[in-house]
């Protein structure tokens, strides 16, 4: 009887584990995690308990928060908070932003997952009227040629940001590509060999980043991860790179591989959010082999810092 109880408790605790951490956002006293392995739920951690710079997510009693409409909660890749206080989760499979009460925005089929490349990133900033300006990120990069069933001269693809607004306490409905603002990112080339031997970037996540040179005063800080297009790809570079609203990169990239401990360099770092706006960010990576799901609170170097007042 005691053994059965211990097994049940262990199973319950294991069920609360974070496995495929793919998105993150800090919301005051809570830090929310999108876990691609969960259906109909996301994960909540107590912000005040998190101690950086590196920490195992499962050391902090992750709590599952279940959606009212759980059937829509599949394949979550990112999470953020809308200006009106609603949690929004990005479903790659449904090409949708999903909240507790259903679909908030649905995207055209051009943004569907293709060759295991699809919608990965989400960033939200508030507008003066209480609406939200949303940026969703189609990751780009080399496709999975086995899943694509095409020759290896296809790709790599450039990441694409789709920007649109969501009204306060409302829904955007179907977001047509022709009506949204489309921004093709132009990441630097980490090497100049021709595909598929070359390293090229995909973009797993992004945050809004103040940029006076951009048309509306805002650009993006983007998490980039590179690989080549070989049958057994090599993953070599992980950068934070600034982009203007026309998609052009500016400034020197921040080389994350130079800052990561050797034990975490091979991790699939997919989530990015502000920890202290303008000062520090939080990143998350998924569980993979000997690597546990981790968080990383990264203090930005001076050249990347912004006045926190610029975010208000």
Secondary structure, DSSP 8 states (H G I E B T S, - for coil): -HHHHHHHHHHHHHHT---SEEEEEEETTEEEEEETT-SSEEEEEEGGG---SEEEGGGG--EEEE-SSGGG--SEEEEEE-TTS-EEEEETTTTEEEETTEEEEEE-GGGS-BTTB-EEEEEEEE-TTS-EEEEEEE--B---HHHHTS-TTS--B--EEEEEEE-TTS--EEE-TTTSEEEE-B---S----TTTS-EEEEEEEEEEE-TTSTTSEEEEEEEEEE--STT--EEEEEEEEE-TTSBEEEEEEEGGGTS-GGGTTS-EEEEEEEETTTEEEEEE--BTTB--EEEEEE--GGG---GGGG-
